[in-house]
């Protein structure tokens, strides 16, 4: 399938991957948005994101695409390369 079809599958709650990826067990999934109280944030977000500099009473985390990488780590906010967008080797991961 093409990238547009892969995006539609993500929106339906499915996991997708490219057959051309070298790493085993890699896939993408859509993470829904959430509202998080500022005091629950960790790391740099806790230091830099607050009511004063956002004008909001809580942190609003927008929906985004994440990747489970071959080494087991999670890549938050995965971005497609031009090659990813132009190939037609996308598949649904069961």
N, C-alpha and C positions, 0 to 999 in steps of 0.2 A: 504494500500500500504506500501511498505518497504521504508527505508530511501533513497535509491538510486532513487526510483521513486519520492519521495518527493523533492529531490534535482533537478531533471529534471523539476518538476512542478514549482519550484522557478525560474529556468532559463527561463521558459516560461512566467514569470510575474505573476504567481498565488501565493496566500497565502496558507500556509499549517499549520496544527496543528495535535497534537496527541489526539486521543479520550481518552487516559489514563491520560492526564493532568487534575489536580484538578481545576485549575482556569478557570473561565468563560471568554470567549472572548479573550483568548490567541491565538496568531498566529504568524507565521514567514513570513518574506518577504525579498526579495533580494534588497539591495540598491546598485545602480550602482556607479561606481567610478566617481570622479570629480576632477577638478583642481580649487584650491582656492588661491587667492592672500594671501600672508602671513599676510598682514595688516587686512584681514577680519577674521582671526582666533580669537577665544575667549579663555578665561580661561588659563589653563596651556599650551595649545598648542601655544597660542600667545607668552608666555614667553620662551618656549623651542624649538619651531620649526621655523627655519628661514633659509635664504639663506646660511649663514655662516656654519651651522652645517648639512645642507642637500646637499649643492652643487647645488640646484635647484633654479629656479627663482620664483616658486610658490609651494604651498603644493599640493601633489598628494595624494588624499584619494582613497584607493583601494576599489573595490567592496567588500561587506560584507553582512552577514545575520543579520538582526535585528529582535527583538521580541517585539510585543505589549503585555505587561504583563496584568495580571488580574486587577491590580489597575489602569490601563490606562497609565502607564509609558512606555517608550521605552527603551529596553535593546539594546544598540549599540554593535555590534560584538558578538552576541549570539554564544555559543559553545555547540555542542551536547555532551551529556553524552554517555557512552557506552550503557546504556539502550535505549536511544533515537535512537542510530544507529542500534540496534539489533531487536527492536520490529517491528511489521507489522500493527500498528494501526494508521498510518498516513492517513490524509484525506485532500482533497482540501477544503478550506474555501471559500464560495461564498460571 
